[in-house]
């Protein structure tokens, strides 16, 4: 791999570490809806998103889903590879098509064992991701669907390079663990505020400040923790 590194974790590596890893980095483009791995599946690679946005979903026995977390250019997908496991308890699916950088599992594990900067960054990211997952649980239990949708939109907007998201009501409902009718009502309220436009699966953020004024504290908790741990 050559050229500018746009994943923030890889970009934060010292030159020596990055150059050691560069021959093992491969850019891969994923389409919208691509399943990167299934719950319980073996992990052959770890993925560092660049422009892609990837959702971590929990799937129940009867097939219902709920989003646990989001990974974008600030993170990595496949933390089990360096946290002591070979499989993940969730599904990873692409929400916004784009580029990722992948690295073979063995290469990542060997570099992690060196105890250098990459190890530090991956552990800090994991702590930040745990905060995101925990706050998602709190938000889904205590806050309105409108606030949950705002949180999701803002977290997504922070991790993609566009004001537009391609997202059907059914997919949003699956991620938030709610009904399509509930998403319709919440999205309609945000449209009435002039914060977003939503037409046939295309969401456009028109006024981010209005979303930030509507969202609950969960968004800021997650954002501040990522900034504290990863700068």
Backbone torsions as a table, in degrees:
resi	resn	phi	psi	omega
1	UNK	NA	136.0	177.4
2	UNK	-129.4	170.6	176.9
3	UNK	93.8	-175.5	-175.3
4	UNK	-69.3	134.8	175.7
5	UNK	-89.7	126.2	-176.3
6	UNK	-113.0	-7.2	170.8
7	UNK	-77.0	129.2	-170.5
8	UNK	-67.5	-31.7	178.4
9	UNK	-67.9	-46.3	179.2
10	UNK	-67.4	-37.0	-179.3
11	UNK	-67.1	-22.6	-178.6
12	UNK	-84.5	-5.0	-179.1
13	UNK	-72.2	145.2	170.6
14	UNK	-59.3	152.6	-176.4
15	UNK	-54.7	-42.9	-177.4
16	UNK	-61.1	-44.2	-180.0
17	UNK	-67.2	-44.1	-179.1
18	UNK	-62.6	-42.6	-179.5
19	UNK	-64.2	-32.0	177.1
20	UNK	-67.7	-33.3	-177.6
21	UNK	-89.6	-21.9	-171.4
22	UNK	-52.9	-41.8	179.4
23	UNK	-63.4	-16.8	-177.2
24	UNK	-100.8	3.7	-178.6
25	UNK	-97.9	131.5	-178.1
26	UNK	-130.1	127.8	177.4
27	UNK	-79.6	134.0	179.0
28	UNK	-134.2	132.5	177.5
29	UNK	-100.5	131.8	179.4
30	UNK	-112.5	139.8	176.4
31	UNK	-83.3	159.4	175.8
32	UNK	-56.9	132.2	178.3
33	UNK	88.8	-4.9	179.9
34	UNK	-64.6	128.9	175.5
35	UNK	-89.2	116.3	-177.9
36	UNK	-78.9	-40.5	171.5
37	UNK	-156.5	155.1	179.0
38	UNK	-98.9	161.0	176.7
39	UNK	-58.8	127.6	179.9
40	UNK	84.0	-2.6	-178.2
41	UNK	-77.2	154.2	176.8
42	UNK	-72.4	142.1	-179.6
43	UNK	-103.6	115.6	177.2
44	UNK	-93.7	-23.7	-177.0
45	UNK	-136.5	158.4	165.6
46	UNK	-111.1	145.4	-173.6
47	UNK	-119.9	132.7	175.2
48	UNK	-111.1	101.2	-178.2
49	UNK	-62.2	145.2	173.6
50	UNK	-111.3	-68.0	176.8
51	UNK	-109.9	-12.7	178.8
52	UNK	-76.9	152.2	174.7
53	UNK	-119.0	126.7	-171.9
54	UNK	-122.1	130.7	-179.5
55	UNK	-99.1	137.7	174.0
56	UNK	-101.2	114.6	-171.9
57	UNK	-115.3	138.6	170.9
58	UNK	-96.4	136.4	-178.3
59	UNK	-118.4	127.0	179.4
60	UNK	-81.5	172.1	-179.3
61	UNK	-62.4	-29.9	-179.8
62	UNK	-92.5	9.7	173.2
63	UNK	93.6	-1.4	177.5
64	UNK	-73.7	150.3	-176.5
65	UNK	-127.2	156.7	173.1
66	UNK	-152.1	140.1	-178.4
67	UNK	-77.1	132.4	176.3
68	UNK	-94.1	-39.1	-176.2
69	UNK	-165.9	170.0	178.2
70	UNK	-122.4	141.6	174.9
71	UNK	-126.4	128.0	177.2
72	UNK	-131.3	-146.6	-175.4
73	UNK	-71.6	0.4	176.5
74	UNK	-96.5	2.9	-169.0
75	UNK	-146.7	-159.4	-175.6
76	UNK	-145.8	149.2	178.8
77	UNK	-117.7	122.1	-178.5
78	UNK	116.4	41.8	-173.4
79	UNK	-66.2	-19.4	179.8
80	UNK	-60.8	-25.5	-178.0
81	UNK	-65.0	-28.2	179.0
82	UNK	-114.9	1.9	178.5
83	UNK	-106.2	11.2	172.4
84	UNK	104.2	3.7	179.4
85	UNK	-125.7	160.9	178.8
86	UNK	-106.7	-6.7	179.3
87	UNK	-130.7	161.0	179.2
88	UNK	-111.1	147.6	-179.0
89	UNK	-86.2	10.7	-176.2
90	UNK	-141.3	169.9	175.2
91	UNK	-95.4	144.4	173.6
92	UNK	-116.1	120.8	-176.6
93	UNK	-132.1	144.4	-176.4
94	UNK	-79.1	122.7	178.2
95	UNK	-93.8	-31.4	178.5
96	UNK	-133.5	120.6	-176.7
97	UNK	-60.3	145.7	178.3
98	UNK	167.0	-169.5	-175.3
99	UNK	-89.5	144.4	167.6
100	UNK	-131.3	164.7	170.5
101	UNK	-114.0	129.4	179.0
102	UNK	-114.7	153.9	-179.8
103	UNK	-137.8	138.6	179.3
104	UNK	-62.2	146.1	-176.1
105	UNK	-54.6	-46.3	-176.5
106	UNK	-63.7	-38.0	179.0
107	UNK	-63.4	-45.6	179.6
108	UNK	-62.1	-45.5	-177.2
109	UNK	-63.9	-40.0	177.7
110	UNK	-64.2	-42.5	-179.8
111	UNK	-68.0	-38.5	178.9
112	UNK	-60.7	-40.4	-178.3
113	UNK	-68.1	-16.6	176.6
114	UNK	-67.5	-24.7	178.1
115	UNK	76.8	25.0	-178.4
116	UNK	-90.7	-154.4	-176.6
117	UNK	-64.5	-37.8	-179.7
118	UNK	-60.6	-42.5	177.6
119	UNK	-58.1	-46.0	-179.4
120	UNK	-61.1	-44.9	-179.0
121	UNK	-65.3	-41.7	-178.8
122	UNK	-66.6	-38.2	177.7
123	UNK	-68.7	-39.8	177.3
124	UNK	-65.7	-40.2	177.8
125	UNK	-62.2	-42.0	179.8
126	UNK	-60.7	-40.9	177.0
127	UNK	-63.2	-41.9	178.5
128	UNK	-65.4	-38.1	178.8
129	UNK	-66.4	-38.9	176.5
130	UNK	-60.0	-40.1	176.2
131	UNK	-61.7	-43.5	179.4
132	UNK	-61.8	-44.6	-179.8
133	UNK	-64.5	-43.7	-179.8
134	UNK	-63.8	-42.9	-178.3
135	UNK	-69.2	-30.7	175.3
136	UNK	-62.1	-42.4	178.4
137	UNK	-62.5	-43.6	178.5
138	UNK	-61.8	-46.4	-176.8
139	UNK	-63.2	-44.5	-179.2
140	UNK	-64.6	-25.5	-178.5
141	UNK	-87.6	-35.7	-167.5
142	UNK	-112.1	-18.6	-171.6
143	UNK	-114.9	160.9	-175.2
144	UNK	-68.0	159.2	178.2
145	UNK	-62.0	-36.2	177.3
146	UNK	-60.5	-43.0	177.5
147	UNK	-67.8	-38.7	177.0
148	UNK	-61.6	-43.0	179.0
149	UNK	-64.3	-40.3	175.9
150	UNK	-60.4	-44.7	178.6
151	UNK	-58.3	-47.7	-178.8
152	UNK	-62.8	-43.2	179.9
153	UNK	-63.3	-42.4	-178.7
154	UNK	-68.9	-43.1	177.5
155	UNK	-62.5	-38.9	177.8
156	UNK	-66.9	-43.8	-178.8
157	UNK	-62.2	-34.9	178.2
158	UNK	-64.9	-23.7	-169.9
159	UNK	-110.2	-0.5	175.9
160	UNK	-122.8	163.3	-176.4
161	UNK	-104.7	44.4	-178.0
162	UNK	-157.4	151.4	174.1
163	UNK	-84.7	-4.1	-176.4
164	UNK	-111.4	137.9	177.2
165	UNK	-127.5	134.4	176.0
166	UNK	-94.4	110.8	-171.2
167	UNK	-155.1	118.2	177.7
168	UNK	-78.7	159.1	177.0
169	UNK	-60.9	-38.5	-178.9
170	UNK	-63.1	-40.9	-179.3
171	UNK	-68.6	-42.0	177.2
172	UNK	-61.5	-43.0	179.3
173	UNK	-61.3	-41.6	178.3
174	UNK	-63.7	-41.0	-178.5
175	UNK	-68.2	-40.3	-177.3
176	UNK	-87.3	-10.0	179.7
177	UNK	71.2	38.0	-177.8
178	UNK	-131.8	-178.7	179.7
179	UNK	-84.4	157.5	175.8
180	UNK	-62.6	-36.0	179.8
181	UNK	-62.6	-38.9	178.1
182	UNK	-64.0	-40.4	177.7
183	UNK	-63.9	-41.2	179.3
184	UNK	-58.9	-44.7	-178.8
185	UNK	-66.8	-46.7	-178.3
186	UNK	-64.2	-44.1	179.0
187	UNK	-64.7	-36.6	178.2
188	UNK	-62.8	-39.7	178.3
189	UNK	-64.8	-40.2	179.1
190	UNK	-68.8	-32.3	174.3
191	UNK	-66.7	-42.7	179.7
192	UNK	-61.5	-31.9	177.1
193	UNK	-73.8	-15.7	-175.8
194	UNK	82.7	16.4	-178.5
195	UNK	-82.6	-35.6	-178.8
196	UNK	-139.9	163.9	162.6
197	UNK	-119.5	144.8	-176.0
198	UNK	-140.3	108.0	-177.0
199	UNK	-135.1	118.0	172.3
200	UNK	48.8	52.3	175.5
201	UNK	82.1	2.5	177.7
202	UNK	-109.5	117.8	176.1
203	UNK	-104.3	129.0	175.2
204	UNK	-120.4	125.9	178.2
205	UNK	-81.3	116.0	-177.0
206	UNK	-95.5	-35.7	-176.1
207	UNK	-144.3	95.5	-177.5
208	UNK	-63.4	-35.6	-178.7
209	UNK	-60.9	-34.4	178.6
210	UNK	-70.2	-35.3	174.8
211	UNK	-64.8	-42.8	-179.1
212	UNK	-67.0	-29.2	178.4
213	UNK	-76.2	-21.8	-177.1
214	UNK	-94.9	-30.6	-172.6
215	UNK	-67.8	154.5	176.2
216	UNK	-78.5	179.1	-177.1
217	UNK	-69.4	-13.3	-176.4
218	UNK	-59.8	-38.3	179.8
219	UNK	-62.1	-45.9	-176.8
220	UNK	-67.8	-36.8	177.3
221	UNK	-58.2	-47.0	-179.5
222	UNK	-66.5	-46.1	-178.3
223	UNK	-62.5	-43.2	-179.2
224	UNK	-66.4	-36.1	-179.6
225	UNK	-69.1	-39.9	176.0
226	UNK	-63.4	-41.1	179.6
227	UNK	-66.2	-39.7	-179.4
228	UNK	-65.0	-42.8	-174.7
229	UNK	-83.8	-32.7	-172.5
230	UNK	-121.4	-4.4	176.8
231	UNK	70.0	NA	NA
